[in-house]
Amino acid sequence: MSTKVPQNTTDQEIDIFDIAKSINSFFDKTNVFIFRVIHFFVRNWILVFILIALGFGLGFYLDLNKKVYNNQIIVTPNFGSVDYLYSKIDLIEAKIISGDTVFLKNVVGLSHPKNIKKIEIKPISDAFKFVEDKEQNFDLIKLMAEDGDINKVLVDNVTSKNYTFHTISFISNEIVNEKELVGQLLKYLNNSEYFNSIQKTGYKNLEQLIAQNDTIIAQIDKVLNGFTNTLKNTSKNDKLVYYNENTQLNDIIKTKQYLATEQGKNRLKLISSDRTIKEISSTLNTKNTQSLNGKLKFILPVLFVFIFVFVYLFKGFYRKESKRNLLN
């Protein structure tokens, strides 16, 4: 047993020595590689400088002439037109992909259809607005969430399409004019005989409902005023008795409060109900800096130097292998 211990110690010393030797060899190779890289760029600095300058100049020119803009229109579809809106946007996107400029110009009304590269529509998630004063929507979300994640339910196609606001996003390679493009696009989206008829009828119904509620509120005010005048003509004891006996007074006041709240909502709803697809706001001509847009002046110099290094290494490898093959 005493004879094996020195042998194991010697083996461990050899292993440590080999590891240290390997580490030193790795650092030596790394230093040689770094030196060769520095030497290569020092020896070819003029050509590298020319490639960097050429790449920057070409990239700057392309960035200057290749402009991409993001555009967004926030809309609200009224009278159950959300599926109609989505189908129309999908149709426009299909025509853009197929290059059908005739349809985009003559049907949609875009004066410069080639400037539009992509269009899509997405809902603006607003779960609180979705369930506000709508118990059936809250129950629907709870039912759907029983078998899945609540976050997935909120972005689910069935749920998200019923949100109030939606964003129409499109990319253009030129600055767009709000009147020419946004105006024509909304005109096309609102060009539906069916929904135009529903919009006119719905708008009139809403106006009548507001007028009717105003009449009811005025009648309630007369009742309350009459009650107030009656109280003024009675004694203090009679007033207490009247308060206790008039059990319907509280219901009348609650009805007025409810109608006043509804009138506020209806008047706000009336503002956005003058069109089937109502524009809320638009943000146009925001420079797109995603992907390679606006970055070519930095990417091309690196790309040119990389290609030069690759060609240099390939030529060296080819010469080395050619000599080896000739010797064999």
DRENDO-1510 file (C-alpha; in Angstrom, 1 decimal, always signed):
<recs>
REC; n; res; u; v; w
REC; 1; MET; +0.0; +0.0; +0.0 .
REC; 2; SER; +2.9; +2.3; +0.8 .
REC; 3; THR; +4.4; +1.6; -2.7 .
REC; 4; LYS; +1.3; +3.0; -4.5 .
REC; 5; VAL; +1.1; +6.4; -2.9 .
REC; 6; PRO; +4.3; +7.8; -4.4 .
REC; 7; GLN; +3.2; +6.5; -7.8 .
REC; 8; ASN; -0.2; +8.4; -7.6 .
REC; 9; THR; +1.5; +11.6; -6.5 .
REC; 10; THR; +3.9; +11.4; -9.5 .
REC; 11; ASP; +0.9; +10.9; -11.9 .
REC; 12; GLN; -0.8; +13.9; -10.4 .
REC; 13; GLU; +2.3; +16.0; -10.8 .
REC; 14; ILE; +2.5; +14.9; -14.4 .
REC; 15; ASP; -1.1; +15.8; -15.0 .
REC; 16; ILE; -0.8; +19.2; -13.5 .
REC; 17; PHE; +2.4; +19.8; -15.6 .
REC; 18; ASP; +0.5; +18.8; -18.8 .
REC; 19; ILE; -2.4; +21.1; -17.9 .
REC; 20; ALA; -0.1; +24.0; -17.3 .
REC; 21; LYS; +1.7; +23.3; -20.5 .
REC; 22; SER; -1.6; +23.2; -22.5 .
REC; 23; ILE; -2.6; +26.5; -21.0 .
REC; 24; ASN; +0.7; +28.1; -21.9 .
REC; 25; SER; +0.4; +26.7; -25.4 .
REC; 26; PHE; -3.1; +28.1; -25.7 .
REC; 27; PHE; -2.0; +31.6; -24.7 .
REC; 28; ASP; +1.0; +31.4; -27.0 .
REC; 29; LYS; -1.3; +30.5; -29.9 .
REC; 30; THR; -3.7; +33.3; -28.9 .
REC; 31; ASN; -0.8; +35.8; -28.8 .
REC; 32; VAL; +0.4; +34.7; -32.2 .
REC; 33; PHE; -3.1; +35.0; -33.7 .
REC; 34; ILE; -3.6; +38.5; -32.3 .
REC; 35; PHE; -0.1; +39.5; -33.6 .
REC; 36; ARG; -1.0; +38.1; -37.1 .
REC; 37; VAL; -4.3; +40.0; -37.1 .
REC; 38; ILE; -2.6; +43.3; -36.1 .
REC; 39; HIS; +0.2; +42.7; -38.6 .
REC; 40; PHE; -2.3; +42.0; -41.4 .
REC; 41; PHE; -4.2; +45.2; -40.8 .
REC; 42; VAL; -1.0; +47.3; -40.4 .
REC; 43; ARG; +0.4; +45.8; -43.7 .
REC; 44; ASN; -2.9; +46.4; -45.5 .
REC; 45; TRP; -4.1; +49.5; -43.7 .
REC; 46; ILE; -4.5; +51.6; -46.9 .
REC; 47; LEU; -6.7; +49.0; -48.6 .
REC; 48; VAL; -8.7; +48.5; -45.4 .
REC; 49; PHE; -9.2; +52.3; -45.0 .
REC; 50; ILE; -10.4; +52.5; -48.6 .
REC; 51; LEU; -12.9; +49.7; -48.1 .
REC; 52; ILE; -14.2; +51.3; -44.9 .
REC; 53; ALA; -14.5; +54.7; -46.6 .
REC; 54; LEU; -16.2; +53.1; -49.6 .
REC; 55; GLY; -18.6; +51.1; -47.5 .
REC; 56; PHE; -19.5; +54.2; -45.3 .
REC; 57; GLY; -20.1; +56.3; -48.4 .
REC; 58; LEU; -22.2; +53.7; -50.2 .
REC; 59; GLY; -24.1; +53.0; -47.0 .
REC; 60; PHE; -24.7; +56.7; -46.3 .
REC; 61; TYR; -26.0; +57.1; -49.9 .
REC; 62; LEU; -28.3; +54.1; -49.6 .
REC; 63; ASP; -29.6; +55.2; -46.2 .
REC; 64; LEU; -30.3; +58.7; -47.6 .
REC; 65; ASN; -32.2; +57.4; -50.6 .
REC; 66; LYS; -33.9; +54.3; -49.1 .
REC; 67; LYS; -36.4; +55.7; -46.6 .
REC; 68; VAL; -38.9; +53.6; -44.8 .
REC; 69; TYR; -41.7; +55.1; -42.7 .
REC; 70; ASN; -44.1; +53.7; -40.1 .
REC; 71; ASN; -47.7; +54.9; -40.1 .
REC; 72; GLN; -50.5; +54.1; -37.7 .
REC; 73; ILE; -54.2; +54.9; -37.7 .
REC; 74; ILE; -56.3; +54.2; -34.6 .
REC; 75; VAL; -59.9; +53.4; -35.4 .
REC; 76; THR; -63.0; +52.2; -33.8 .
REC; 77; PRO; -65.4; +49.9; -35.7 .
REC; 78; ASN; -69.0; +50.6; -34.9 .
REC; 79; PHE; -72.3; +48.7; -35.4 .
REC; 80; GLY; -70.6; +45.2; -35.3 .
REC; 81; SER; -68.3; +46.0; -38.2 .
REC; 82; VAL; -65.1; +44.6; -36.7 .
REC; 83; ASP; -65.0; +41.4; -38.8 .
REC; 84; TYR; -65.8; +43.5; -41.9 .
REC; 85; LEU; -62.9; +45.9; -41.0 .
REC; 86; TYR; -60.4; +43.0; -40.6 .
REC; 87; SER; -61.4; +41.4; -43.9 .
REC; 88; LYS; -60.9; +44.7; -45.8 .
REC; 89; ILE; -57.4; +45.2; -44.4 .
REC; 90; ASP; -56.5; +41.6; -45.2 .
REC; 91; LEU; -57.8; +42.1; -48.7 .
REC; 92; ILE; -55.6; +45.2; -49.1 .
REC; 93; GLU; -52.6; +43.3; -47.8 .
REC; 94; ALA; -53.2; +40.5; -50.3 .
REC; 95; LYS; -53.4; +43.0; -53.1 .
REC; 96; ILE; -50.1; +44.7; -52.0 .
REC; 97; ILE; -48.3; +41.3; -51.9 .
REC; 98; SER; -49.6; +40.3; -55.3 .
REC; 99; GLY; -48.7; +43.8; -56.7 .
REC; 100; ASP; -52.2; +44.6; -57.9 .
REC; 101; THR; -51.7; +48.3; -58.2 .
REC; 102; VAL; -54.8; +48.7; -60.4 .
REC; 103; PHE; -57.1; +47.5; -57.5 .
REC; 104; LEU; -55.2; +49.7; -55.0 .
REC; 105; LYS; -55.5; +52.7; -57.2 .
REC; 106; ASN; -59.0; +52.4; -58.7 .
REC; 107; VAL; -60.9; +50.6; -55.9 .
REC; 108; VAL; -59.1; +51.7; -52.7 .
REC; 109; GLY; -58.2; +55.1; -54.1 .
REC; 110; LEU; -54.5; +55.2; -53.3 .
REC; 111; SER; -52.8; +57.7; -55.7 .
REC; 112; HIS; -49.4; +56.1; -55.2 .
REC; 113; PRO; -50.0; +52.4; -54.4 .
REC; 114; LYS; -46.4; +51.4; -55.0 .
REC; 115; ASN; -45.4; +53.4; -52.0 .
REC; 116; ILE; -47.3; +51.1; -49.6 .
REC; 117; LYS; -45.3; +48.0; -48.7 .
REC; 118; LYS; -47.3; +46.4; -45.9 .
REC; 119; ILE; -50.5; +46.9; -44.0 .
REC; 120; GLU; -51.9; +45.1; -41.0 .
REC; 121; ILE; -54.4; +45.6; -38.2 .
REC; 122; LYS; -54.2; +44.7; -34.5 .
REC; 123; PRO; -56.5; +45.3; -31.5 .
REC; 124; ILE; -55.5; +47.6; -28.7 .
REC; 125; SER; -55.8; +45.4; -25.6 .
REC; 126; ASP; -58.0; +47.0; -23.1 .
REC; 127; ALA; -59.5; +44.4; -20.8 .
REC; 128; PHE; -61.0; +46.9; -18.4 .
REC; 129; LYS; -62.9; +48.7; -21.1 .
REC; 130; PHE; -64.0; +45.3; -22.5 .
REC; 131; VAL; -65.7; +44.3; -19.2 .
REC; 132; GLU; -66.8; +47.8; -18.1 .
REC; 133; ASP; -70.5; +47.8; -17.5 .
REC; 134; LYS; -70.8; +44.6; -19.5 .
REC; 135; GLU; -71.3; +41.6; -17.1 .
REC; 136; GLN; -71.6; +39.2; -20.0 .
REC; 137; ASN; -68.1; +40.0; -21.2 .
REC; 138; PHE; -66.7; +39.5; -17.8 .
REC; 139; ASP; -68.5; +36.1; -17.5 .
REC; 140; LEU; -67.2; +35.2; -21.0 .
REC; 141; ILE; -63.5; +35.9; -20.0 .
REC; 142; LYS; -64.0; +33.9; -16.7 .
REC; 143; LEU; -65.4; +31.0; -18.7 .
REC; 144; MET; -62.6; +31.0; -21.3 .
REC; 145; ALA; -60.0; +31.4; -18.6 .
REC; 146; GLU; -61.1; +28.2; -16.8 .
REC; 147; ASP; -59.4; +26.0; -19.5 .
REC; 148; GLY; -56.4; +28.2; -20.2 .
REC; 149; ASP; -54.1; +31.2; -19.3 .
REC; 150; ILE; -55.9; +34.5; -18.8 .
REC; 151; ASN; -53.2; +36.3; -20.7 .
REC; 152; LYS; -53.9; +34.1; -23.8 .
REC; 153; VAL; -57.6; +34.6; -23.4 .
REC; 154; LEU; -57.1; +38.4; -23.5 .
REC; 155; VAL; -55.2; +38.3; -26.8 .
REC; 156; ASP; -57.3; +35.5; -28.2 .
REC; 157; ASN; -58.8; +36.4; -31.6 .
REC; 158; VAL; -62.4; +36.0; -30.3 .
REC; 159; THR; -61.8; +38.4; -27.4 .
REC; 160; SER; -59.4; +40.9; -28.9 .
REC; 161; LYS; -61.5; +41.6; -31.9 .
REC; 162; ASN; -64.2; +43.0; -29.5 .
REC; 163; TYR; -61.9; +45.6; -28.0 .
REC; 164; THR; -63.0; +49.2; -28.7 .
REC; 165; PHE; -59.9; +50.5; -30.5 .
REC; 166; HIS; -57.8; +48.9; -33.3 .
REC; 167; THR; -54.5; +50.0; -34.9 .
REC; 168; ILE; -54.1; +50.0; -38.7 .
REC; 169; SER; -50.4; +50.0; -39.3 .
REC; 170; PHE; -48.7; +50.3; -42.7 .
REC; 171; ILE; -45.2; +50.8; -44.1 .
REC; 172; SER; -44.4; +53.3; -46.8 .
REC; 173; ASN; -41.2; +54.2; -48.6 .
REC; 174; GLU; -42.2; +57.8; -49.1 .
REC; 175; ILE; -43.8; +60.5; -46.9 .
REC; 176; VAL; -47.5; +60.1; -47.1 .
REC; 177; ASN; -50.1; +62.8; -47.2 .
REC; 178; GLU; -52.8; +62.4; -44.5 .
REC; 179; LYS; -55.6; +63.6; -46.8 .
REC; 180; GLU; -54.6; +61.6; -49.8 .
REC; 181; LEU; -53.8; +58.3; -48.2 .
REC; 182; VAL; -55.6; +58.2; -44.8 .
REC; 183; GLY; -58.7; +60.0; -46.2 .
REC; 184; GLN; -58.9; +57.6; -49.2 .
REC; 185; LEU; -58.3; +54.5; -47.0 .
REC; 186; LEU; -61.1; +55.4; -44.6 .
REC; 187; LYS; -63.4; +56.3; -47.5 .
REC; 188; TYR; -62.8; +52.8; -48.9 .
REC; 189; LEU; -63.4; +51.2; -45.5 .
REC; 190; ASN; -66.7; +53.1; -45.0 .
REC; 191; ASN; -67.9; +52.2; -48.5 .
REC; 192; SER; -70.5; +49.6; -47.6 .
REC; 193; GLU; -74.2; +49.9; -48.4 .
REC; 194; TYR; -75.1; +47.5; -45.6 .
REC; 195; PHE; -73.1; +49.1; -42.9 .
REC; 196; ASN; -74.0; +52.6; -44.2 .
REC; 197; SER; -77.7; +51.8; -43.8 .
REC; 198; ILE; -77.1; +50.4; -40.3 .
REC; 199; GLN; -75.0; +53.5; -39.4 .
REC; 200; LYS; -77.7; +55.9; -40.4 .
REC; 201; THR; -80.4; +54.0; -38.6 .
REC; 202; GLY; -78.2; +53.5; -35.5 .
REC; 203; TYR; -77.3; +57.1; -35.4 .
REC; 204; LYS; -81.0; +58.2; -35.6 .
REC; 205; ASN; -81.9; +55.7; -32.9 .
REC; 206; LEU; -79.2; +57.0; -30.6 .
REC; 207; GLU; -80.4; +60.6; -31.2 .
REC; 208; GLN; -84.0; +59.6; -30.4 .
REC; 209; LEU; -82.8; +57.7; -27.3 .
REC; 210; ILE; -81.0; +60.8; -26.0 .
REC; 211; ALA; -84.0; +63.0; -26.7 .
REC; 212; GLN; -86.3; +60.5; -24.9 .
REC; 213; ASN; -84.0; +60.2; -21.9 .
REC; 214; ASP; -83.9; +64.0; -21.7 .
REC; 215; THR; -87.7; +64.1; -21.6 .
REC; 216; ILE; -87.8; +61.5; -18.9 .
REC; 217; ILE; -85.2; +63.4; -16.8 .
REC; 218; ALA; -87.2; +66.6; -17.2 .
REC; 219; GLN; -90.3; +64.8; -16.0 .
REC; 220; ILE; -88.4; +63.4; -13.0 .
REC; 221; ASP; -87.2; +66.9; -12.3 .
REC; 222; LYS; -90.8; +68.2; -12.3 .
REC; 223; VAL; -91.8; +65.4; -9.8 .
REC; 224; LEU; -88.8; +66.3; -7.5 .
REC; 225; ASN; -89.6; +70.0; -7.8 .
REC; 226; GLY; -93.2; +69.3; -6.9 .
REC; 227; PHE; -92.1; +67.3; -3.9 .
REC; 228; THR; -89.8; +70.0; -2.8 .
REC; 229; ASN; -92.6; +72.6; -3.0 .
REC; 230; THR; -94.9; +70.4; -1.0 .
REC; 231; LEU; -92.3; +70.1; +1.7 .
REC; 232; LYS; -92.0; +73.9; +2.0 .
REC; 233; ASN; -95.7; +74.1; +2.7 .
REC; 234; THR; -95.8; +71.5; +5.4 .
REC; 235; SER; -94.6; +71.5; +9.0 .
REC; 236; LYS; -91.4; +69.9; +10.1 .
REC; 237; ASN; -93.2; +66.8; +11.6 .
REC; 238; ASP; -95.2; +66.3; +8.4 .
REC; 239; LYS; -91.9; +66.4; +6.5 .
REC; 240; LEU; -90.5; +63.5; +8.5 .
REC; 241; VAL; -93.7; +61.5; +8.0 .
REC; 242; TYR; -93.6; +62.2; +4.3 .
REC; 243; TYR; -90.0; +61.0; +4.0 .
REC; 244; ASN; -90.8; +57.8; +5.8 .
REC; 245; GLU; -93.9; +57.1; +3.8 .
REC; 246; ASN; -92.6; +58.0; +0.3 .
REC; 247; THR; -90.8; +54.7; -0.5 .
REC; 248; GLN; -90.7; +55.4; -4.2 .
REC; 249; LEU; -88.7; +58.7; -3.9 .
REC; 250; ASN; -85.4; +56.8; -3.6 .
REC; 251; ASP; -86.2; +54.8; -6.8 .
REC; 252; ILE; -86.9; +58.0; -8.7 .
REC; 253; ILE; -83.6; +59.6; -7.6 .
REC; 254; LYS; -81.7; +56.4; -8.6 .
REC; 255; THR; -83.5; +56.3; -12.0 .
REC; 256; LYS; -82.4; +59.9; -12.6 .
REC; 257; GLN; -78.8; +59.1; -11.7 .
REC; 258; TYR; -78.8; +56.1; -14.0 .
REC; 259; LEU; -80.3; +58.1; -16.9 .
REC; 260; ALA; -77.9; +61.0; -16.4 .
REC; 261; THR; -75.0; +58.5; -16.5 .
REC; 262; GLU; -76.4; +56.9; -19.7 .
REC; 263; GLN; -76.9; +60.2; -21.3 .
REC; 264; GLY; -73.2; +61.0; -20.8 .
REC; 265; LYS; -72.2; +57.7; -22.4 .
REC; 266; ASN; -74.7; +58.1; -25.2 .
REC; 267; ARG; -73.5; +61.6; -26.1 .
REC; 268; LEU; -69.9; +60.3; -26.2 .
REC; 269; LYS; -71.0; +57.4; -28.3 .
REC; 270; LEU; -72.8; +59.7; -30.7 .
REC; 271; ILE; -69.5; +61.5; -31.5 .
REC; 272; SER; -68.0; +58.3; -32.8 .
REC; 273; SER; -71.1; +56.9; -34.5 .
REC; 274; ASP; -71.2; +59.3; -37.4 .
REC; 275; ARG; -69.2; +56.7; -39.4 .
REC; 276; THR; -69.0; +52.9; -39.5 .
REC; 277; ILE; -65.2; +53.0; -39.2 .
REC; 278; LYS; -64.3; +56.0; -37.2 .
REC; 279; GLU; -60.8; +57.4; -37.1 .
REC; 280; ILE; -59.6; +58.3; -33.6 .
REC; 281; SER; -56.1; +59.5; -34.3 .
REC; 282; SER; -53.2; +59.0; -36.7 .
REC; 283; THR; -49.4; +59.0; -36.5 .
REC; 284; LEU; -47.7; +59.2; -39.8 .
REC; 285; ASN; -44.2; +59.3; -41.4 .
REC; 286; THR; -42.3; +58.0; -38.4 .
REC; 287; LYS; -38.8; +56.7; -39.6 .
REC; 288; ASN; -38.5; +53.0; -39.5 .
REC; 289; THR; -35.1; +52.0; -37.9 .
REC; 290; GLN; -35.8; +48.3; -37.6 .
REC; 291; SER; -33.8; +45.7; -39.4 .
REC; 292; LEU; -31.1; +47.3; -41.6 .
REC; 293; ASN; -33.0; +50.5; -42.2 .
REC; 294; GLY; -30.7; +53.5; -41.6 .
REC; 295; LYS; -27.8; +51.3; -40.5 .
REC; 296; LEU; -26.1; +50.5; -43.9 .
REC; 297; LYS; -23.4; +53.2; -43.4 .
REC; 298; PHE; -22.2; +51.1; -40.4 .
REC; 299; ILE; -22.9; +47.6; -41.8 .
REC; 300; LEU; -21.3; +47.9; -45.2 .
REC; 301; PRO; -17.8; +49.0; -44.0 .
REC; 302; VAL; -17.7; +45.9; -41.7 .
REC; 303; LEU; -19.1; +43.7; -44.5 .
REC; 304; PHE; -16.5; +44.9; -47.0 .
REC; 305; VAL; -13.6; +44.3; -44.6 .
REC; 306; PHE; -15.0; +40.9; -43.7 .
REC; 307; ILE; -15.1; +40.0; -47.4 .
REC; 308; PHE; -11.6; +41.2; -47.9 .
REC; 309; VAL; -10.3; +39.1; -45.0 .
REC; 310; PHE; -12.2; +36.1; -46.2 .
REC; 311; VAL; -10.7; +36.4; -49.7 .
REC; 312; TYR; -7.2; +36.8; -48.3 .
REC; 313; LEU; -7.5; +33.7; -46.1 .
REC; 314; PHE; -9.1; +31.7; -48.9 .
REC; 315; LYS; -6.2; +32.6; -51.3 .
REC; 316; GLY; -3.7; +31.7; -48.6 .
REC; 317; PHE; -5.4; +28.4; -47.9 .
REC; 318; TYR; -5.6; +27.7; -51.7 .
REC; 319; ARG; -1.9; +28.3; -52.2 .
REC; 320; LYS; -1.0; +26.2; -49.2 .
REC; 321; GLU; -3.1; +23.3; -50.4 .
REC; 322; SER; -1.8; +23.6; -54.0 .
REC; 323; LYS; +1.8; +23.4; -52.9 .
REC; 324; ARG; +1.0; +20.4; -50.7 .
REC; 325; ASN; -0.7; +18.6; -53.6 .
REC; 326; LEU; +2.2; +19.4; -56.0 .
REC; 327; LEU; +4.8; +17.9; -53.5 .
REC; 328; ASN; +2.7; +14.8; -53.2 .
</recs>
